[in-house]
Amino acid sequence: MAEFECRLKRYRQLKDLTQEQLAAQVGVRRETIMRLEKAQYNPSLKLAIDISRAVEAPIEELFIFD
């Protein structure tokens, strides 16, 4: 799996969303959001797009791949 930096937490907090709220919006468990924020989980393209739309930030700002 490629190494990446995840800026999701910052954008999620700017939208005043909890991990649970964001997870419900994009159809995953809170643990998935937690793992994404810790860069322990590589999101699918669909999930990355859904999250990008939910926090209103470009994918390339949320997930930075080496």
C-alpha positions in Angstrom: 0.0 0.0 0.0 1.3 3.5 -0.9 2.2 5.8 1.9 0.0 8.9 2.2 -0.9 11.8 4.3 -4.5 12.4 5.3 -5.8 15.9 6.0 -9.4 14.7 6.6 -9.5 15.5 10.3 -8.8 19.2 9.6 -11.5 19.5 7.0 -14.0 17.5 9.0 -13.5 19.8 12.0 -13.9 22.9 9.7 -17.3 21.5 8.8 -18.1 20.9 12.5 -18.7 17.2 11.9 -17.9 14.3 14.2 -16.4 11.1 12.9 -19.7 9.5 13.5 -21.6 12.1 11.5 -19.2 12.0 8.6 -19.3 8.2 8.6 -23.1 8.2 8.4 -23.0 10.7 5.5 -20.7 8.6 3.4 -22.0 5.2 4.5 -19.1 3.7 6.5 -18.4 3.0 10.1 -16.8 5.5 12.4 -13.8 3.3 12.7 -13.2 3.7 9.0 -13.0 7.5 9.3 -10.7 7.1 12.4 -8.4 4.8 10.4 -8.4 7.2 7.4 -7.5 10.1 9.7 -4.6 8.1 11.0 -3.5 7.2 7.4 -4.0 3.5 8.3 -6.5 2.9 5.6 -6.3 3.6 1.8 -9.8 4.7 0.7 -11.4 3.5 -2.5 -12.0 6.1 -5.2 -15.7 6.1 -4.5 -15.2 6.7 -0.7 -12.6 9.4 -1.4 -15.1 11.2 -3.7 -18.0 10.8 -1.2 -15.8 12.2 1.6 -14.6 15.0 -0.6 -18.1 16.1 -1.3 -19.2 15.8 2.3 -16.4 18.1 3.6 -16.4 20.2 0.4 -12.7 19.9 -0.3 -10.8 18.6 -3.3 -9.6 15.0 -3.0 -6.1 16.1 -3.7 -6.3 18.3 -0.6 -7.6 15.5 1.6 -5.3 12.6 0.6 -1.7 13.3 -0.4 0.0 10.2 -1.9 3.8 9.9 -2.2 
